[in-house]
Amino acid sequence: MKRRSPKLEGACNFLRRSLANPMSANMIFWSGGECGHSQRTLIRAARSLGVRSRRRGGRQFNAHWEWQLPPEASRNGTE
């Protein structure tokens, strides 16, 4: 198994804590940035954890992407 970098591991831990409930991707990027995580690292961490994203709001002006942990990642805190 490939070992994660400390930055990626920190971003994964941040996402596990933050995504207890679905959250806007923009809010994740903002709060992650406040904690020192780059947007690129958060995207890599999301891919590593299998985070699901879906568009909310259809084609309306206020549409946004929402992220959610898959059930197995939120239950056991691992990949």
JOCORRA-V282065 format. One line per field, one symbol per residue. phi: phi as a letter, one per 40 degrees, with the letter a starting at -180 (. if undefined). psi: psi as a letter, one per 40 degrees, with the letter a starting at -180 (. if undefined). A space follows every 50 residues. Layout:
phi = ???
psi = ???
//
This chain:
phi = .ccccdcccccccdcdcccdbdaccccccccccccgcccccccccccccg dcbacbggcccccacbbaccdccccbgbc
psi = hhhiidddddddddddddfdiiihddddddddddeehiddddddddddef hhiihhebeideiihhihiidddddeei.
//
